[in-house]
Amino acid sequence: DSGVTQTPKHLITATGQRVTLRCSPRSGDLSVYWYQQSLDQGLQFLIQYYNGEERAKGNILERFSAQQFPDLHSELNLSSLELGDSALYFCASSVVEGSTDTQYFGPGTRLTVL
Amino acid sequence: GNSVTQMEGPVTLSEEAFLTINCTYTATGYPSLFWYVQYPGEGLQLLLKATKADDKGSNKGFEATYRKETTSFHLEKGSVQVSDSAVYFCALQPGNQFYFGTGTSLTVIP
């Protein structure tokens, strides 16, 4: 158990809908990362927050957005869902940001768009 | 740019065989290098890391050496077990962002 929790574990929805994925980092970790893992694209970095502020952006679509709240939990919002958004979404947390940072991953949320 | 190229899988080995999973990278500056492992149905777990050239990361019998001259970070284990069956990801951290390889699936058969 990494100490990172993600809810829900599974999510099934229809195209065009909007969903919110939630992540609670390990106690004391200030940094949260979001990743998308799909069969054809592997593990793709989406976005990083540090203590409530956006710090880095990866391959995140405009239909997706995220935020980190004062209690440090984070939410990833996915809207106008398409079939291709079906994937595993992982959250990871770390204590600090920097060159020796280690990320601890949550168990993931499996999103299925029908 | 920054990228990681990982050996294609899947890899199938017999128990007690020697394992090598190749990883090479392209990066600006002096990145940290990581190997993560993902067991079925779970998130990624850090296996080992190295933060500078010639560092050797090791854990659970796995090891990898940061080779700047060949821009490589190959994962090795002398004698694999059935419980090592998983997907292994090489990763690069040049700054705030992590870059992951596509993963190599390993199956160890008794």
Interface residues (C-beta under 8 A of the other chain):
Chain A: S2 V4 Y33 Y35 G42 L43 F45 Q48 R55 A56 G58 F90 A92 E97 S99 T100 D101 T102 Q103 Y104 F105 G106 P107 G108
Chain B: Y30 P31 S32 F34 Y36 G41 E42 G43 L44 Q45 L46 K49 T51 F89 Q93 P94 G95 N96 Q97 F98 Y99 F100 G101 T102 G103
